[in-house]
Amino acid sequence: MQRWPAVPLLALVACSQGEAQPQANDGAQRIECAQGEGGQFGPDCLVERVAGEEGPEFVVRHPNGAFRRFRIALDRKSMIAIDGADEAVSSLRGDPPIMEVAVGPDRYRFPADLDAQP
């Protein structure tokens, strides 16, 4: 009994699991982010504005292809994570003001006027 025909099929299935994450659109803005527990902030993420059902949404793309989506809260003092199970914890700090947002072990620094930018 020969089992060789199954090997190429298994290799094909392994290669086709998941598609590559698309990169940010032209005009995406670079922001500082820190990924994972103990990660250091660096200008490694891109954020782009997209139309959402409840107004503008912001897609943050990590260098590894992962992404998160956010919306500015109605009180304009925080960001809301609109995907995943973790809630966003926001704080406004600095001059000029920066909105620092933590979701799980990841952290992001958004310009406070992010929604005013084209």
C-alpha positions in Angstrom: 0.0 0.0 0.0 1.5 3.3 -1.1 0.8 6.6 0.7 2.7 9.1 -1.4 -0.3 10.7 -3.1 -1.4 12.1 0.2 1.8 14.0 0.9 1.4 16.6 -1.8 -2.2 17.1 -0.8 -1.2 17.7 2.8 1.4 20.2 1.7 -1.1 22.1 -0.4 -3.6 22.3 2.5 -0.9 23.5 4.8 0.1 26.3 2.4 -3.4 27.5 1.7 -4.4 28.0 5.4 -5.0 31.8 5.8 -4.4 34.6 3.4 -1.7 37.2 3.7 -3.0 40.3 5.5 -3.4 43.2 3.1 -1.2 46.3 3.8 -2.6 49.7 4.7 -3.9 52.0 2.0 -2.0 54.9 0.6 -2.3 57.8 3.1 -2.1 55.6 6.2 -0.5 57.3 9.1 2.4 55.8 11.1 1.8 55.7 14.8 3.7 54.3 17.8 2.6 51.0 19.1 4.0 48.4 21.6 3.0 44.8 20.9 2.8 42.1 23.5 3.6 41.9 27.1 6.6 44.2 27.9 6.8 45.4 24.3 8.5 48.8 23.7 6.9 51.6 21.8 8.1 52.3 18.3 6.7 53.8 15.1 5.8 50.3 13.8 2.0 50.5 13.2 0.0 52.1 10.4 -3.5 53.5 11.0 -6.0 54.2 8.3 -9.5 55.8 8.4 -12.3 53.8 6.9 -16.1 54.4 6.7 -18.0 52.4 9.4 -21.7 51.8 10.1 -21.5 54.3 13.1 -19.1 56.8 11.7 -15.3 56.8 11.0 -13.4 53.7 12.1 -9.6 53.4 12.4 -7.8 50.2 11.3 -4.4 49.8 13.0 -2.1 47.4 11.1 0.7 45.7 12.9 3.9 44.9 11.0 3.2 41.2 11.4 -0.1 41.5 9.5 -2.4 41.5 12.5 -4.8 44.4 12.9 -7.3 46.0 15.2 -10.3 48.3 14.6 -11.3 51.3 16.7 -13.9 54.0 16.9 -13.8 57.2 18.8 -16.2 57.2 21.8 -19.1 59.6 21.7 -17.6 61.6 24.6 -14.4 62.0 22.5 -12.3 61.1 25.5 -11.5 57.5 24.6 -11.3 54.9 21.8 -13.5 51.8 21.6 -12.1 48.5 20.2 -14.8 47.2 17.8 -13.4 43.8 17.2 -12.1 41.0 19.5 -13.0 40.2 23.0 -10.7 42.7 24.8 -11.9 46.2 25.7 -9.9 49.3 25.1 -8.6 51.3 28.0 -7.7 54.9 27.0 -5.9 57.8 28.5 -5.2 61.3 27.2 -1.8 62.6 28.0 0.9 65.0 26.9 1.1 68.3 25.0 0.3 68.0 22.1 -2.2 65.5 23.4 -1.8 61.8 22.6 -4.5 59.2 23.1 -2.8 56.1 24.6 -5.0 53.0 24.1 -4.3 49.6 25.6 -6.1 46.5 24.3 -5.0 43.3 25.9 -1.2 43.3 25.9 -1.0 45.8 22.9 -0.7 49.5 23.3 -1.1 52.4 20.8 -0.5 56.1 20.7 -2.9 58.0 18.5 -2.8 61.8 17.8 -5.7 63.3 19.7 -6.9 64.9 16.5 -6.9 61.7 14.5 -10.5 62.1 13.2 -9.7 65.6 12.0 -7.0 64.4 9.7 -8.0 63.5 6.1 
